[in-house]
Amino acid sequence: MQRQKLRTIFMKHPYLLLVVALFLLGTTNAQEISDTSFGKGMINFVAKDSSFSVKFAPRFQVRYMADWQHDGDNYGSAEQNFLVRRARLKFDGFVFNPTIKYKIELGLSNRDISGANQFNRNTPRYILDAVIKWNFYENFELWAGQTKLPGNVERVVSSGNLQFIDRSILNSRFNIDRDAGIQLRHHTNLGGDFFIREKIAVSQGEGRNVTQGNEGGLQYTARLELLPFGWFKSGGDYSQSDLKREPTPKLMVGATYDYNQDAVKTRSNLGSYMFLSDGSLYETDQSTIFVDAMFKYKGFSFMGEYANRDADNPVAVEANGSPAVDSDGLPTGDVVLIGNSINLQAAYLFENNYEIAARFSTADYDAITGRAMEEQYTLGVSRYVVGHKLKVQSDFTYGTAGGNADFLEFRIGFDVHL
């Protein structure tokens, strides 16, 4: 009876088998003291013959939020919420030899696994990343699997390495997130400290964890990055805050063009599916452009982003042959979210590892979306106890919509990354 119960649990939550296996691996020699330290991973294992390695690093974020909505005359009572914003299990290492690396990241929180629909067999979306990375020749690397596309820098920065409680409205409205496919990455030196990176991706075009498709067409992404003053310390161009206190100025300037052919969702590979009355999907080509920059020097950091999305036919309409009477060409109610957005944020990290940060974000939508222009002003304070691995953060935001007062929001939370 007990075995049957355990079998049922593991069938419903297969990731638990992996967690149990790693726990047993870490406790096999319980009397041994690991040479790892906080923030370097809970388990670091390398096979005796060096044929593979595994690093296991769980992390979670807990948040408190209070919102005051403006009703046109004044602000109402606060709506309060405590939540586990993210809870994740991360595994990475190499297989066969160090030129072939992998990463697996599983999400356990409600927001991580939500989004069940008929295209993922109505199951929780546990898998965030499942990707293999092969450095097959000099500075060329081939990625295959599901992971983040080379989009705006703010999205590619890990949620554990942010200097605010969460990302900006530019990211939430226009980012291209994760997808399954292949990527080719390369970097070269142009002379002195000047480096250039190129990233190209071909993906399914419908986001992560899709098991039934491909609906619509494929998604094509290309990104170019310039680093005129050399590499950032510890990959700091994809980590917010200048925790390494760069002794010399460091700058990364990037641009991305993304083309989603016959996209079937309202936000490229994100948003909701655009269904027609006969159960088929409305398709339209969508393009997204990002231009961004990251700068760091002696505790000061700056990140700027611009985003633009457009679509050939952004208003979804019924197609010929629809069973609805006289519905051909009539709007379905779905509209692609097109428009422009800007996000600017700057911060200074003091010697005692307290940081003050400010952010300005705006999203200006096309009139056909029926959405008013949004602006948000955010001030944040963070205390980095062990860098991004253990930190306490808080921020306060004033937001407007259509030029009118919209909301006030206060957030505070902590991150733990083993």
C-alpha positions in Angstrom: 0.0 0.0 0.0 2.8 2.4 1.0 4.7 1.5 -2.2 1.6 2.2 -4.3 1.3 5.7 -2.6 4.9 6.5 -3.3 4.6 5.3 -6.9 1.6 7.6 -7.4 3.5 10.6 -5.9 6.5 10.1 -8.1 4.4 9.6 -11.2 2.6 13.0 -10.5 5.8 14.8 -9.6 8.7 13.1 -11.4 11.2 15.8 -10.4 11.1 14.5 -6.9 13.0 11.4 -8.0 15.9 13.6 -9.1 15.8 15.5 -5.8 15.8 12.2 -3.7 18.6 10.8 -5.8 20.8 13.8 -5.3 20.0 13.8 -1.5 21.1 10.2 -1.2 24.2 11.0 -3.2 25.1 13.9 -0.9 24.5 11.8 2.3 26.2 8.6 1.2 29.3 9.7 3.0 27.6 11.6 5.8 30.8 11.9 7.9 32.7 13.7 5.1 32.7 17.5 5.2 32.1 19.0 1.8 34.6 21.6 0.5 31.9 23.7 -1.1 30.7 26.9 0.5 27.5 29.0 0.6 26.4 30.2 -2.8 28.6 27.7 -4.7 26.0 24.9 -4.9 24.6 22.4 -2.4 26.2 19.4 -4.2 29.3 19.5 -6.5 30.1 16.1 -7.8 32.7 15.1 -10.4 33.0 11.4 -11.6 36.3 9.7 -10.7 37.1 9.3 -14.4 36.1 12.9 -15.1 33.4 11.7 -17.6 30.7 14.0 -16.1 29.9 16.5 -13.3 26.8 17.7 -11.5 26.2 20.9 -9.5 22.9 21.2 -7.6 21.9 24.6 -6.4 18.3 25.2 -5.1 17.1 28.8 -4.6 13.9 30.6 -3.6 12.5 34.1 -3.2 9.9 35.2 -0.7 8.0 38.5 -1.1 5.6 40.8 0.6 3.6 43.3 -1.5 1.2 46.1 -0.8 -0.8 47.8 -3.6 -2.9 51.0 -3.4 -5.1 51.5 -6.5 -6.2 55.0 -7.5 -10.0 55.3 -8.2 -9.8 58.7 -9.8 -10.2 60.7 -6.6 -7.8 59.0 -4.1 -6.0 55.8 -3.2 -8.0 53.0 -1.6 -7.0 50.6 1.1 -3.9 48.5 0.5 -4.2 45.0 -1.0 -1.5 42.9 0.7 0.1 39.6 -0.4 2.7 37.3 0.9 4.1 34.8 -1.6 6.9 32.5 -2.7 7.7 34.3 -5.9 10.1 31.7 -7.2 11.3 28.3 -5.9 13.7 26.5 -8.2 16.1 23.6 -8.5 19.1 24.1 -10.8 21.5 21.5 -12.1 24.5 22.0 -14.4 27.8 20.5 -15.3 29.4 18.7 -18.2 29.1 15.3 -19.9 31.8 13.2 -21.6 34.2 16.1 -21.6 34.3 19.8 -20.4 33.4 21.1 -23.9 29.9 19.6 -23.6 27.9 21.4 -20.8 24.3 21.2 -19.8 21.8 23.0 -17.6 18.5 21.9 -16.2 16.3 24.3 -14.1 13.0 23.3 -12.6 10.4 25.6 -11.3 8.2 24.7 -8.3 6.3 27.9 -7.4 2.8 28.6 -8.6 4.0 31.2 -11.1 6.7 29.0 -12.4 4.4 26.0 -13.2 1.2 27.9 -14.2 0.0 28.0 -17.8 -1.4 24.6 -18.4 -3.3 24.4 -21.8 -4.2 21.9 -24.5 -0.8 22.4 -26.2 1.2 21.1 -23.2 -1.4 18.4 -22.4 -2.8 20.5 -19.5 0.1 19.7 -17.3 2.2 21.9 -14.9 5.2 23.6 -16.7 8.0 22.4 -14.4 10.8 22.7 -16.9 12.4 26.1 -17.3 15.7 25.1 -18.9 16.9 21.8 -20.4 19.7 22.7 -22.7 23.0 21.2 -23.8 25.9 23.5 -24.9 28.7 22.2 -27.1 31.8 24.2 -27.7 32.6 22.3 -30.9 35.2 24.6 -32.5 37.3 27.5 -31.1 34.9 30.2 -30.0 31.8 28.6 -31.5 29.2 27.1 -29.3 26.0 25.2 -30.3 23.0 25.1 -27.9 20.1 22.7 -28.3 17.0 22.4 -26.1 14.8 24.7 -24.1 16.3 27.9 -22.7 16.1 31.7 -22.8 16.3 33.2 -26.3 19.0 35.9 -26.9 16.5 38.8 -26.3 16.7 41.9 -24.1 19.5 41.9 -21.5 17.0 42.4 -18.6 15.3 39.1 -19.5 18.4 37.1 -19.9 19.7 38.3 -16.5 18.7 35.6 -14.0 15.8 36.5 -11.7 18.3 35.8 -8.9 20.6 38.6 -10.1 18.2 41.5 -10.2 18.7 44.8 -8.3 15.0 45.3 -7.9 12.3 43.0 -6.6 11.3 42.1 -10.1 11.8 43.1 -13.8 10.4 46.2 -15.5 7.2 46.6 -17.5 9.3 46.6 -20.7 10.2 43.1 -19.9 6.8 41.9 -18.8 5.1 43.4 -21.9 7.6 42.8 -24.7 10.2 40.1 -23.8 10.6 36.9 -25.8 11.4 34.6 -22.9 12.2 30.9 -23.3 11.6 28.6 -26.2 12.7 25.2 -27.6 15.2 25.1 -30.5 18.8 25.5 -31.4 21.2 28.4 -30.9 24.6 29.2 -32.4 26.9 31.5 -30.4 30.3 33.0 -31.2 32.7 35.6 -29.9 35.8 37.2 -31.3 38.4 39.8 -30.4 38.6 42.8 -32.7 41.8 44.0 -31.3 43.0 45.1 -27.8 40.1 44.8 -25.3 37.4 45.1 -27.9 35.2 42.0 -28.2 32.1 41.2 -30.2 29.5 38.4 -29.6 27.0 37.0 -32.1 24.0 34.9 -31.2 21.5 33.3 -33.6 18.5 31.1 -32.6 15.8 29.1 -34.4 13.0 28.0 -32.2 9.5 26.7 -32.2 7.9 30.1 -31.6 5.3 29.3 -28.9 7.2 29.4 -25.6 8.3 26.8 -23.2 6.9 23.3 -22.5 4.8 23.0 -25.6 4.3 19.3 -26.3 1.9 19.5 -29.2 2.8 21.7 -32.2 4.3 23.3 -34.0 1.4 25.7 -34.5 2.1 28.6 -36.8 5.7 29.0 -38.0 9.2 29.1 -36.6 10.8 32.0 -34.6 14.2 33.5 -35.7 16.3 35.5 -33.4 19.6 37.3 -34.0 21.6 39.3 -31.5 24.9 41.3 -31.7 26.8 42.5 -28.7 29.8 44.9 -28.5 32.2 45.1 -25.5 34.6 47.9 -26.4 36.4 47.9 -23.0 36.8 44.1 -22.5 35.0 41.5 -20.5 33.1 42.2 -17.3 34.2 40.4 -14.2 32.4 37.1 -13.5 29.9 37.7 -16.4 28.8 41.0 -14.9 27.2 42.2 -18.2 24.4 39.7 -17.4 24.1 40.4 -13.7 22.7 43.6 -12.2 24.6 45.8 -9.6 28.3 46.3 -9.7 29.1 43.7 -7.0 32.7 43.3 -8.4 33.3 47.0 -8.3 34.9 47.1 -11.8 38.2 49.0 -11.5 37.9 50.3 -15.1 34.8 51.2 -17.1 33.0 48.2 -18.7 30.3 48.6 -21.3 28.1 46.1 -23.3 25.9 47.4 -26.1 23.5 44.9 -27.7 20.8 44.8 -30.4 18.3 42.0 -31.1 16.0 41.3 -34.0 13.3 38.7 -33.5 10.9 37.5 -36.2 8.1 35.1 -35.3 6.6 33.7 -38.5 2.8 33.1 -38.4 2.8 33.7 -34.6 -0.3 32.4 -32.9 0.0 34.2 -29.6 -0.7 37.8 -28.6 2.9 38.6 -27.5 5.1 36.7 -30.0 5.8 33.4 -28.1 4.0 34.6 -25.0 0.5 35.8 -24.1 -2.6 34.0 -25.0 -3.4 31.9 -28.1 -5.6 33.6 -30.7 -8.4 31.2 -31.4 -11.0 31.5 -34.1 -14.6 30.3 -33.8 -13.9 27.1 -35.6 -11.2 26.1 -33.1 -8.2 26.9 -35.4 -5.6 29.6 -34.6 -5.2 33.1 -36.1 -1.7 33.6 -37.5 0.3 36.7 -38.2 4.0 37.6 -38.6 5.4 39.4 -35.6 8.7 41.2 -35.2 10.4 42.5 -32.1 13.4 44.8 -31.8 15.6 45.4 -28.7 18.5 47.8 -28.2 20.1 47.8 -24.8 23.3 48.6 -22.8 24.9 47.7 -19.6 27.6 49.8 -17.9 29.6 49.4 -14.7 32.4 51.2 -12.9 33.5 51.3 -9.3 30.1 50.5 -7.8 28.0 52.4 -10.2 25.8 50.5 -12.7 23.5 51.6 -15.5 21.2 49.6 -17.7 19.1 51.0 -20.6 16.7 49.2 -22.9 14.4 50.0 -25.8 11.8 47.6 -27.2 9.5 47.7 -30.2 7.0 45.1 -31.4 5.0 45.2 -34.6 2.8 42.7 -36.5 1.6 42.4 -40.1 -2.1 42.1 -39.1 -2.3 42.7 -35.4 -6.1 42.5 -35.1 -7.2 38.9 -35.2 -10.2 38.3 -37.5 -12.3 35.3 -38.5 -11.1 33.4 -41.5 -13.0 32.3 -44.6 -14.9 29.2 -43.9 -15.7 30.0 -40.3 -18.8 28.2 -39.1 -20.1 31.4 -37.6 -22.7 33.0 -39.8 -21.3 36.0 -41.8 -18.3 36.2 -39.5 -15.6 36.3 -42.2 -13.3 39.2 -41.5 -14.9 40.1 -38.2 -12.5 40.8 -35.2 -12.3 38.0 -32.7 -11.4 40.3 -29.8 -7.7 39.2 -29.7 -5.1 41.9 -30.6 -1.3 41.5 -30.8 0.3 43.7 -28.1 2.3 46.1 -30.3 4.1 49.3 -29.4 7.3 50.7 -27.9 8.9 50.6 -24.4 11.8 52.2 -22.6 13.5 51.1 -19.4 16.3 53.1 -17.7 17.8 52.1 -14.3 20.9 53.2 -12.4 22.3 52.3 -9.0 25.2 52.8 -6.7 26.6 50.2 -4.4 28.2 51.5 -1.2 31.2 49.9 0.5 29.0 48.4 3.1 27.1 46.5 0.4 23.9 48.6 0.6 22.7 49.8 -2.8 20.3 52.5 -3.8 18.7 52.1 -7.3 16.2 54.1 -9.4 14.2 53.0 -12.4 12.0 54.7 -15.0 9.9 52.5 -17.3 7.4 53.4 -20.0 5.2 51.4 -22.4 3.5 53.2 -25.2 1.0 50.9 -27.0 -0.5 51.3 -30.5 -4.0 52.7 -30.4 -5.5 49.4 -31.8 -4.6 47.6 -28.5 -7.0 49.9 -26.6 -4.4 50.2 -23.8 -3.3 53.5 -22.3 0.4 54.5 -22.1 2.0 53.3 -18.9 4.8 54.9 -16.8 6.4 53.6 -13.7 8.9 55.3 -11.3 10.7 52.9 -8.9 13.1 53.5 -6.0 14.9 50.5 -4.5 17.2 49.7 -1.6 19.1 46.5 -1.3 21.4 44.8 1.2 23.7 42.2 -0.3 24.8 39.9 2.5 26.5 37.4 0.2 26.2 39.1 -3.2 23.0 38.0 -5.0 23.1 34.6 -3.2 21.8 36.1 0.1 20.1 39.5 0.0 17.3 41.6 1.2 15.6 44.0 -1.2 12.8 46.5 -1.1 11.3 49.0 -3.6 8.5 51.5 -4.0 6.8 52.2 -7.3 4.5 55.0 -8.5 2.6 54.1 -11.7 0.4 56.0 -14.1 -1.8 54.9 -17.0 -2.9 57.4 -19.7 -1.3 60.2 -17.7 -3.5 59.6 -14.6 -2.4 58.3 -11.2 -2.9 54.6 -11.3 -1.3 52.8 -8.3 1.3 52.8 -5.6 3.2 49.6 -4.7 5.6 48.7 -1.9 7.6 45.4 -2.1 10.1 43.7 0.2 11.6 40.3 0.1 14.7 38.1 0.4 16.6 35.7 -1.8 18.5 32.5 -0.8 20.6 30.7 -3.3 22.6 27.7 -2.0 
